[in-house]
């Protein structure tokens, strides 16, 4: 029998590669047999938890009933403290709600008072404007000399209201009949006002 070299060329490298892989696997088996695949059992999660925790996790051998009882007492005290704090916060929240409602009520009341005061001020201003307009009518229909005699006796604020609202031609007719000292003060105040 003759072998064809053509087929041997193809199978020889594949066979050698297979033997090489098997040899590598068999030679490394003792390493894996002596050392476990994972350093920690997959089902035991205590070491992983202990790394993340603030407090070390006790091993199964160190857990005794006395320590468990103490731990439960501590946990119960903490729970009671938290419950007391929660109740205190709830009371404070209720107090804040009551205070908020009182403040809102007072703000509404203050707003009503402010509107009332503003309405009265507006009414007073309207009444004053009507009186000033009425006085202007009276002084503009009078003779300038008689109007000047009356203006001499008026308060400076009233004179300012009258003259600042009155047409300039009427002011010009009345002012020459007012005393020089009073006319100067009126002119000065009118200049500052405008």
C-alpha positions, 0 to 999 in steps of 0.5 A: 500500500502506498500512502498518498502524501497529499492527505498526510500533509493535511492531517499531520499538522492538525494531529500534532496540534491536537496532541499539543493541546492535550499535553498542555491540559494534562501537564497543568492539571496538578496546579488546578487540583491543588488549588481551587478554581475560585478562592472563595466558595460561590455560595459563601458571601460573607467575605464579600459583605465583610469588605463592604460593611462598616463592621466586621461580619462574625464567623459562624464559630464566633456567634454565641447566643449572648452576643446575638442577644446584645446585638438584638438589644442594641438594634431594638434601642436604635429602632426605638430612637429612630421611632422617637425621632420620627414622631418628633419630626411628625409633631414638628411638621404638624406645628409648621403646618399650623404656623404656615396656615396662621401666616397665610391667614395673617398675610390675607388679613394684612392684604385686606387692611392694605387695600382698605387703607389704600382705598381710604387714601385714594378717597381722601386724595380724590376729596382733596383734589375736588377741594383744590379744584373748587378753590381754583375756580373760586380764585380764578373768578375773583379779582386778582387783588382779592385772591392775593389777600386770601392767598397771603393767609393760606398755608404754604402747602395749600398755596403750592397745590393751588398754584401748581394746578392753576393755569400760569396766566392766573398765577401771574395775575395774582402773584404781583399782589402778594407781598414780595417776601411771600411771592419770593417763597412761592416762586422758589417753591414752584421752581423746585416743584417743577 
